[in-house]
Amino acid sequence: MAQTLKCPYCGSTNVTRMDGSGVVSKLGKRVMVDIAPDIVLCNDCHQDFSAPLFDEEIAIPD
């Protein structure tokens, strides 16, 4: 069963996977990222973090 994503910075579950282009803040600069589904944006603290696309338990074996 897939776990709910939580922001590692504030613990919020109000997060959204990027499924298109968007702007993220890195080191005080705003950077445009295009289609990065492994990047998750926190809608509460506005931090971004990476998360695996697939749950290892349900991934297709080799």
C-alpha positions as CSV (number, residue, x, y, z in Angstrom):
1,M,0.0,0.0,0.0
2,A,1.4,3.4,-1.0
3,Q,2.3,5.8,1.8
4,T,1.0,9.4,1.9
5,L,3.7,11.8,1.0
6,K,4.8,14.2,3.7
7,C,7.0,17.3,3.5
8,P,10.3,16.6,5.2
9,Y,10.5,20.2,6.2
10,C,7.1,20.9,7.9
11,G,5.4,17.5,8.0
12,S,2.5,18.7,5.9
13,T,0.6,16.2,3.6
14,N,-0.6,19.2,1.5
15,V,1.9,18.4,-1.3
16,T,1.7,18.2,-5.1
17,R,3.8,16.3,-7.5
18,M,5.1,18.4,-10.4
19,D,3.5,17.2,-13.6
20,G,4.5,20.0,-15.8
21,S,6.7,23.1,-15.6
22,G,7.0,25.1,-12.5
23,V,9.2,27.4,-10.5
24,V,11.1,26.3,-7.4
25,S,13.4,28.3,-5.1
26,K,17.0,27.2,-4.7
27,L,19.6,29.1,-2.8
28,G,17.6,32.3,-2.9
29,K,17.0,32.1,-6.7
30,R,13.9,31.1,-8.6
31,V,14.5,28.3,-11.1
32,M,12.1,27.0,-13.8
33,V,11.9,23.2,-13.8
34,D,10.2,21.4,-16.7
35,I,8.3,18.2,-16.2
36,A,10.0,16.7,-13.1
37,P,7.5,14.2,-11.6
38,D,10.0,13.1,-8.9
39,I,9.9,16.7,-7.5
40,V,7.2,17.3,-4.9
41,L,6.1,20.8,-3.9
42,C,4.8,21.6,-0.4
43,N,1.8,23.9,-0.6
44,D,2.2,25.0,3.0
45,C,5.9,25.9,3.5
46,H,6.6,26.2,-0.3
47,Q,9.7,23.9,-0.2
48,D,10.4,21.3,-2.8
49,F,11.8,17.9,-2.3
50,S,12.3,14.7,-4.3
51,A,10.3,11.5,-3.8
52,P,10.4,8.2,-5.6
53,L,7.8,7.8,-8.4
54,F,7.1,4.2,-7.5
55,D,6.6,2.4,-4.2
56,E,9.4,-0.2,-4.0
57,E,7.0,-2.8,-2.7
58,I,4.9,-2.7,-5.9
59,A,7.7,-2.0,-8.4
60,I,8.0,-4.5,-11.2
61,P,10.9,-7.0,-10.5
62,D,13.8,-7.5,-12.8
